[in-house]
Amino acid sequence: MAEINRFKLEWECRRGMRELDKMIMPFYQNHFDKLTENQQHAFVEMLASPDPELFRWVMLQAPAPTPEIAELIKLIRSTVEC
């Protein structure tokens, strides 16, 4: 698979919605390197989605488009401090 551009990926983690910023960037900084290659590519795929869709998935208002992204959302939600 193609190499992941870390600079671009970190930039894409910065979202237009504060709620997403508080979940996505910390997850990237603290957990991305521990993910499997498939999970990392699902993360990259997830970031290509528009904020409103991503927000609905993270808030469990709509199902994620793939099982891989759904599992990643579950993992992201499990790392968020309430």
N, C-alpha and C positions, 0 to 999 in steps of 0.2 A: 504494500500500500504506500501511497504517497506520504512523504514526511509532513508532519503537522507544523505549520508556521506559528511558533509560540507568540511572536509579537502581534500578529494579526488576530490570533485567538484571544489574547488578553484584551485587545481593543474591542473585539466583538462581545466580550463578557460585560462590557459597560453598556447597559441598556438605558432606554429612555424612561423607564418606570422605576421609581425608587424601590418598590416592593421586590422587583426582579433583581435590582442591583444588590440588595441585602441578602439575596439567596445565591445568585449565580457567581458573583466574583469571589466571595469567601469559599464557596465550594471549589471553584477552579484553583484558587491559591492553596487550599489545604488538602484537597483530595484528588485532583486530576492525575497527578503522577502515580497514584496507587491504583488507578483504573486499568482494566485490561485494554488491550488494543481495540477490541470491538466496542467497549464502552467509551473509549476516547473518541472514536469515530462517530458514535451515536451522539456524543456531546457536541462535536463540531456540526453535525447535521441539525441538531436541535437549535443551535445558535443561529442558523440560517433562517429560522422562522421569525415572523413579525412578532413584536411585543404583545399585541392583544391575544394572539393564539397561544404564545408561550405562557402568558399570565393565566389563561383559562386552564391550561394543562396543569400548571403548578398549583393552582387553587382548586384543582379537581372539579372544575366546572365543565370540562369537556375531556374526552379521552385523547391520549396522545396518539399520533398517527401510526406509530409502529410499536411493537412489543419492546424493542430495545430502548426506545425513548421513554416508554412508560416505566420501565424498570429504573432508568436513570432518574426520572422525576421522583420516583419513590425514594431513591437513594439520596437525592438532593434534599427532599423534605425531611428525611431522617436526620440530617446533619444541622438543620436550622435550630438555633437556640430560641426558645420562646420567652 
